[in-house]
Amino acid sequence: MKKLTGLLLLFYLQIGFVDGQHIDRSQFVNFLDVHTSITDTANVEHSFFSDLGAWHAYAQPTSKDCYGGFTGPLLMDMSGKWLSPAISLLHVAENGNELPLANAKVEFNYLPGLLTQQYSLSDLTIELRLIFQSDRKALIQTKIRNSGKQKRVLEIWWNGNVLLNNTLIKAEGNRLLIEQKDHLFAIKFDNQYIKIITNKKGYSTSKTKVTIPVNSEYSMVQQQAFYPDKNLYKPDTDHFQFDQLLVKNKQRWNVYLTSYFKTNSQWLQKKEYKQLAVKSITTLITNWRSASKDLKHDGVFPSASYDGFYGFWAWDSWKHAVALASFQPELAKSSMRSMFDYQNAEGMVADCIYSDKKENNWRDTKPPLAAWAVWEIYLKTKDEAFVKEMYPKLIAYHNWWYKNRDNNQNGLCEYGSCDGTRIAAAWESGMDNAVRFDKAQMLKNSDNAWSLNQESVDLNAYLYLEKFMLSKMAQLLGKNDEHLAFTQSAQRLKELINQKFYDSAEGYYFDQMLSEEKVKIKGPEAWIPLWTYIASKNQAENVMTCMVNPSVFNTKVPLPTLDVTRSEFAPLKGYWRGPVWLDQFYFGVTGLKKYGFTKEADELALKLFNNADGLLTDQPLRENYHPMTGKGLNALNFSWSAAHILMLLWE
């Protein structure tokens, strides 16, 4: 983690980042509502804050019973569990009477990289600030300021209850250790005289007497650390220089923001779109997880707000990396490496990987966009060494498709699976239950390779783009013969795609069965040839006409994943049978712009921003959206939604 952060700062110094165009995080406050209370330890469907790839997270309290502390933490590994409603609650007493924080005037704020709480009680102000120190440690500073006309003599202490069962709670001096299976959560107070008294449900500290003179303040810091692998925990002797670390925290976040906003995009001239961009950046950073156990590099969860997404997915990682390259390029590179860490000898990249590699999904892979992501990272960083590192891996992955997913060896690939199951083949498409696959059947290619009996236009358009990107990489690396070979192969595939998948009568691209019968179901796969710049101007115009037709795709939130006239159209129950997914939306509007249809593209984007619930407010980004009502659907705080919003706003 330290290496990632250091390389990020070095990168921006090398490219002449300091040019006066400075964005300060103080401009963005409460862009996402992270207030919540915990009643179910297993319910992670909340918004919260994490940073630096840590495996724990916090929120702001909604219940006054938790005033004086931050909600949580949420502890993450193969699943997420809330350790406590608030593991460290501050108590303040004067003359033997506890001061009621519940009656104070309060102000809770979320800035990028920082949670703050302020309690005002007459002439006494209590401030709590939380930042992450590393990928395992958070720091909470408590400040109590006396602005009255006489000194204040106070007693302060902390306590917290543990909600999880089967935990071992023990104290070691001014440290609290909470163990559960292979996990360890630790609190260390920077006051060595604090004593911790444990009980079956939690702990309480001894009371510390504090005298605060007029116009003075008392400050105390505690460290809260979580180790998914408790064997890596080592008691440290850190002296918590909170103010210095806060300065570094602010600098890092200002780098993120300034680097992203360094663009002339029309969208980012307006406050509401800047707020949306910040919400998207923080969504990706909160979903960032550092290397842990069997995850060898840092990467990004699809969403820490949904238990089923506690791992790294291939397709998601390619998309995350493209967005991350604009403000955290080292994390973008790490995300790519994390997936290729598990590339097998045949060149395949697993669908998804976890901190427990026994759970990795090798039944299928995901659509090939890895070379696109690597090239986009190169365009942002000019890191030729990274391209050189990834190039042979990308070639092996590219070749794997043609060896394992081209049943009739005609140069057009099919989605499929490694175990022969239809469900895994659907997963491989990324569009798990898309209507276009309803009648497809499995065909065996070899012992561990099966294909659907259906060639898909999006898959082959992605493979065309990969060839094009690989040709650029070969040229960059001085591999002229390979550059020429990939260029020629891309041109042949482009011609084949337009010949086989485009229906001139319909003016639309369709999948086709191996019998060459068209699968005449209109979905977003047809605008992938626009995004990859395969279509002719006339073909693109015909697809555009369908995309902007209110009776087909131009809905309240436009570009759903299925023609709205189809009987199977069911956004609430359909997943890929109607909802608007922001990756497909991005491919669509970006494709339109490549052919000069900028007006149409901007009109569609404006409808998305205005009509998708919560995009321009403090509500979380959703996995997808209802095209007719705008309602957010499925997972909260979804990373590829954030990634593609950042791409849309940037461009």
HELIX and SHEET records of a PDB file:
HELIX    1   1 LYS A    2  GLN A   14  1                                  13    
HELIX    2   2 ARG A   25  GLN A   27  5                                   3    
HELIX    3   3 LYS A   64  CYS A   66  5                                   3    
HELIX    4   4 LEU A  101  ASN A  103  5                                   3    
HELIX    5   5 LYS A  230  LEU A  232  5                                   3    
HELIX    6   6 PHE A  242  TYR A  260  1                                  19    
HELIX    7   7 TRP A  267  GLN A  269  5                                   3    
HELIX    8   8 LYS A  271  THR A  286  1                                  16    
HELIX    9   9 ASP A  307  PHE A  309  5                                   3    
HELIX   10  10 ALA A  314  LEU A  324  1                                  11    
HELIX   11  11 PRO A  329  PHE A  340  1                                  12    
HELIX   12  12 LYS A  357  GLU A  359  5                                   3    
HELIX   13  13 ALA A  370  THR A  381  1                                  12    
HELIX   14  14 GLU A  384  ASN A  404  1                                  21    
HELIX   15  15 ARG A  422  SER A  429  1                                   8    
HELIX   16  16 VAL A  435  PHE A  437  5                                   3    
HELIX   17  17 VAL A  457  LEU A  476  1                                  20    
HELIX   18  18 ASN A  480  LYS A  500  1                                  21    
HELIX   19  19 PRO A  524  TRP A  527  5                                   4    
HELIX   20  20 ILE A  528  TRP A  531  1                                   4    
HELIX   21  21 LYS A  537  MET A  547  1                                  11    
HELIX   22  22 PRO A  571  GLY A  574  1                                   4    
HELIX   23  23 LEU A  582  LYS A  594  1                                  13    
HELIX   24  24 THR A  598  ASN A  611  1                                  14    
HELIX   25  25 SER A  639  TRP A  650  1                                  12    
SHEET    1   A 3 HIS A  56  ALA A  59  0                                        
SHEET    2   A 3 THR A  71  MET A  76 -1                                        
SHEET    3   A 3 GLY A  80  TRP A  82 -1                                        
SHEET    1   B 5 ASN A  97  GLU A  98  0                                        
SHEET    2   B 5 LEU A  89  GLU A  94 -1                                        
SHEET    3   B 5 ARG A 152  ASN A 161 -1                                        
SHEET    4   B 5 GLY A 202  THR A 205 -1                                        
SHEET    5   B 5 ILE A 196  THR A 198 -1                                        
SHEET    1   C 4 ASN A  97  GLU A  98  0                                        
SHEET    2   C 4 LEU A  89  GLU A  94 -1                                        
SHEET    3   C 4 ARG A 152  ASN A 161 -1                                        
SHEET    4   C 4 THR A 208  ILE A 212 -1                                        
SHEET    1   D 8 LYS A 105  LEU A 111  0                                        
SHEET    2   D 8 LEU A 114  LEU A 121 -1                                        
SHEET    3   D 8 LEU A 124  PHE A 132 -1                                        
SHEET    4   D 8 LYS A 137  ASN A 146 -1                                        
SHEET    5   D 8 SER A 216  TYR A 227 -1                                        
SHEET    6   D 8 HIS A 183  PHE A 189 -1                                        
SHEET    7   D 8 ARG A 175  GLN A 180 -1                                        
SHEET    8   D 8 LEU A 168  GLU A 172 -1                                        
SHEET    1   E 2 TRP A 288  ARG A 289  0                                        
SHEET    2   E 2 GLY A 299  VAL A 300 -1                                        
SHEET    1   F 2 PHE A 312  TRP A 313  0                                        
SHEET    2   F 2 CYS A 352  ILE A 353 -1                                        
SHEET    1   G 3 GLU A 414  SER A 417  0                                        
SHEET    2   G 3 ALA A 449  GLU A 455 -1                                        
SHEET    3   G 3 MET A 442  SER A 446 -1                                        
SHEET    1   H 4 GLU A 414  SER A 417  0                                        
SHEET    2   H 4 ALA A 449  GLU A 455 -1                                        
SHEET    3   H 4 ASP A 511  MET A 513 -1                                        
SHEET    4   H 4 LYS A 518  VAL A 519 -1                                        
SHEET    1   I 2 TYR A 502  ASP A 503  0                                        
SHEET    2   I 2 TYR A 508  TYR A 509 -1                                        
SHEET    1   J 2 ARG A 622  TYR A 625  0                                        
SHEET    2   J 2 GLY A 632  LEU A 636 -1                                        
END                                                                             
